[in-house]
Every structure is written in structure tokens, then in C-alpha cells.
Amino acid sequence: MISIKDFLNKIRWDKNLDKDRYTLHYVDRITNSIKTIKFDDINSIEGDFLVLNDREIPLHRIRKVTMFNKAVWER
């Protein structure tokens, strides 16, 4: 299986993929629930973290990536 970091970089840099179609599902450690973010909300990937405007999300917390509600990557 491809690593989440490699998969996210593929979405980010492949001109044939439409970034706004992807949603990431991750575990929020505060609420202990699954939250979602749109791929377009990601400012950068630095080390093992997704950097958003208001927070950083560790890559190991990502459980699934969907496109049109269909899982395309899952842990």
C-alpha cells in the first residue's frame, strides 16, 4: 500500500487529478471522533504533519481519503 504522505503528494502534484474532489477523514484526539477536511484546505505538508490555517494534523491520524464518498485510500 502507498503511504499517506506519498498519496497526498500525488494528489497535490499530479495535474490530472482534481484536488477539490478529495476529502480526508482523520481522528480528532480532543473529541475522539472522525472529522473531515477538504484537500484544498491543506496549506502544506511539512514532515509528518498537514498544515492548515488554524492547526496541524499528524499524518498518522488520517484514516481514509475519499473521492465522491468512495474510499480511494484507507488505513
C-alpha positions as CSV (number, residue, x, y, z in Angstrom):
1,M,0.0,0.0,0.0
2,I,1.2,3.5,-0.8
3,S,1.9,5.7,2.3
4,I,-0.5,8.5,3.1
5,K,2.3,11.1,2.5
6,D,3.1,9.7,-0.9
7,F,-0.6,9.6,-1.8
8,L,-1.2,13.2,-0.7
9,N,1.8,14.3,-2.7
10,K,0.5,12.5,-5.7
11,I,-2.9,14.3,-5.4
12,R,-1.0,17.6,-4.8
13,W,1.3,17.5,-7.8
14,D,-0.5,15.4,-10.4
15,K,-2.1,17.9,-12.8
16,N,-4.6,15.2,-14.0
17,L,-6.1,14.9,-10.5
18,D,-8.8,17.4,-9.4
19,K,-7.8,18.3,-5.8
20,D,-11.3,19.6,-4.8
21,R,-12.8,16.2,-5.2
22,Y,-10.8,14.7,-2.3
23,T,-11.8,14.6,1.4
24,L,-9.6,13.5,4.2
25,H,-11.1,11.7,7.3
26,Y,-8.9,11.9,10.5
27,V,-9.2,11.1,14.2
28,D,-9.6,14.2,16.3
29,R,-7.9,13.4,19.6
30,I,-9.8,16.0,21.6
31,T,-13.3,14.7,20.7
32,N,-12.1,11.2,19.9
33,S,-14.2,11.3,16.7
34,I,-13.7,11.2,13.0
35,K,-13.5,14.7,11.4
36,T,-13.2,15.6,7.7
37,I,-11.4,18.3,5.8
38,K,-11.3,19.1,2.1
39,F,-7.9,18.6,0.4
40,D,-8.0,22.2,-0.7
41,D,-7.9,23.3,3.0
42,I,-4.3,21.9,3.2
43,N,-1.7,24.7,3.1
44,S,1.3,22.4,3.1
45,I,2.7,19.0,4.1
46,E,5.7,19.5,6.4
47,G,7.4,16.4,7.8
48,D,4.7,14.2,9.2
49,F,2.1,16.9,9.5
50,L,-0.7,18.5,7.4
51,V,-0.5,22.3,7.9
52,L,-3.9,24.1,7.8
53,N,-4.7,27.7,8.5
54,D,-5.7,27.1,12.1
55,R,-4.0,23.8,13.1
56,E,-1.6,20.9,12.2
57,I,-2.8,17.4,11.8
58,P,-0.3,14.5,12.2
59,L,-0.4,12.2,9.2
60,H,-0.8,9.1,11.4
61,R,-4.3,10.4,12.4
62,I,-5.6,10.2,8.8
63,R,-7.8,7.1,8.4
64,K,-9.3,7.5,5.0
65,V,-9.3,9.6,1.8
66,T,-12.4,9.7,-0.3
67,M,-13.4,11.0,-3.7
68,F,-17.1,11.5,-4.2
69,N,-17.8,9.5,-1.0
70,K,-15.8,6.5,-2.2
71,A,-12.7,5.4,-0.4
72,V,-9.6,5.7,-2.5
73,W,-7.1,5.3,0.3
74,E,-7.7,3.7,3.7
75,R,-5.7,2.7,6.7
